[in-house]
Amino acid sequence: MDTAPKHIAILGSTGSIGTQTLDVVKAHPKELSVEVLTANTNADLLIKQAIEFNPNAVVIVDESHYQKVKEALTPFDIKVFAGQESLNQVVQMSTVDIVVTAMVGYSGLLPTIKAIEAHKNIALANKETLVVAGDLITQLIQENQVFITPVDSEHSAIFQCLSGEPNKIEKIILTASGGPFRGKTTNELKQVTLAQALKHPNWNMGAKITIDSATMMNKGLEVIEAKWLFGVTNQQIEVVVHPQSIIHSMVQFTDGSIKAQMGLPDMKLPIQYALSFPDRWKSDFPRLDFNLYSNLTFEQPNLSTFRCLALAYVALEKGGNMPAIVNAANEIAVAAFLKEKIGFLEIPTIIERAMNGMWFVPKPTYQDYVATDNETRKLAQSLIK
Ligand SMILES: NC(=O)c1ccc[n+]([C@@H]2O[C@H](COP(=O)([O-])OP(=O)(O)OC[C@H]3O[C@@H](n4cnc5c(N)ncnc54)[C@H](OP(=O)(O)O)[C@@H]3O)[C@@H](O)[C@H]2O)c1
């Protein structure tokens, strides 16, 4: 039976998740139609994508590129907007069904709130949104009766394990690849370079999440994301290092049975499922051949070497605005590491000092989150010489 295509807005269409989302659209032209594309600074790619996918509107956040995008798209029937505020408006367009939040960092928070308030379903890649303000987002989702489907491969795995499952969760087992520095000692981490940190063994991703994977902060952010997405307690989330990244995560039920979701490490599958749910669409992604993976291994994460994961656990326990503090300090520290202004081991040190130096708000409002993010960034920046 033919159904109308889902109209999607892709926030961050020029990034790793954004471009792979467009690959999924290309493979499913009857099921998906692109309504909005947005980029921060990459005007050339945004123009190319707009010409190929013919959206209703595009946003270039960096206003200095507006003229270029506008001129290039003048022959086409595509609206062109610029600036951060435009993101908050395009997600509310009446023609949009689903907003794919594929932008990186805290900047995803407000557009996601605006999209939910306009009753749009969310395909969530931007985990920072839930890390910063998980309580606010879950409350808004309930109030506005919208649906959130996870794009993160681990959360998609859990979501798939839970699909059609009426029974109670005993625990969630989040798998982690361990990143490029798995098994290294703290002493060895003192010497690692930016180029080494950017070389993830299994996944090809944007720069920020690649560094987060190397420090294992990514897993810490995902633990917090899982708490809000699946309504479990902190004690019900366990992290297991699984270097092959074949099992994307697991759910253990109260009878002790464990369900796992597996596949090759390819983000297109979870992206597609987030958009096809509750259906599964046929795909020609490469299939997992068990004969090539005779060794699936598991080990405990090393919290004393990978301090970022330990700090994320502290933030999870503390709650309130502490995860927002961790997120902002991490964004500043990772940006400084990417510019080679600080060493790898300074990332957790800056985060810890920000956690100790910021004020604590047990039940933050949206304004508290904004102030926390602002002030933490200033504090973290002051710690970078
Ligand atoms: N990559 C993965 O495999 C993966 C897996 C799971 C979850 N995620 C999550 O998905 C999100 C995106 O990750 P990514 O790896 O795709 O990042 P990425 O490759 O760095 O792409 C980020 C996108 O966001 C845009 N952007 C950056 N800063 C912005 C701002 N201030 N305002 C508006 N747009 C902005 C970028 O535009 P420009 O291109 O113009 O800079 C780009 O389109 C992150 O939250 C990440 O944790 C990613």
The ligand as an ORCA input file, in Angstrom:
! r2SCAN-3c Opt
* xyz 0 1
  N      28.615     10.900     13.507
  C      28.093      9.835     14.052
  O      28.316      8.704     13.618
  C      27.199      9.980     15.260
  C      26.711      8.828     15.890
  C      25.829      8.969     16.949
  C      25.449     10.229     17.380
  N      25.959     11.333     16.772
  C      25.552     12.660     17.257
  O      24.996     13.386     16.161
  C      25.310     14.771     16.284
  C      26.029     15.209     15.008
  O      27.270     14.536     14.936
  P      28.133     14.523     13.602
  O      29.227     13.562     13.839
  O      27.238     14.343     12.414
  O      28.728     16.004     13.633
  P      29.439     16.800     12.440
  O      29.891     15.877     11.370
  O      30.432     17.684     13.096
  O      28.252     17.672     11.840
  C      27.645     18.669     12.610
  C      26.574     19.385     11.814
  O      26.026     20.429     12.634
  C      26.264     21.705     12.018
  N      26.585     22.632     13.092
  C      27.745     22.719     13.796
  N      27.683     23.690     14.713
  C      26.448     24.252     14.592
  C      25.781     25.328     15.226
  N      26.369     26.053     16.200
  N      24.528     25.625     14.844
  C      23.927     24.936     13.864
  N      24.497     23.904     13.206
  C      25.752     23.573     13.567
  C      27.407     21.483     11.048
  O      27.386     22.429     10.009
  P      28.739     22.743      9.150
  O      28.996     21.510      8.337
  O      28.380     23.910      8.338
  O      29.829     23.008     10.153
  C      27.077     20.066     10.558
  O      26.055     20.092      9.613
  C      26.157     14.915     17.552
  O      25.340     15.286     18.616
  C      26.703     13.513     17.773
  O      26.970     13.242     19.122
  C      26.817     11.239     15.724
*
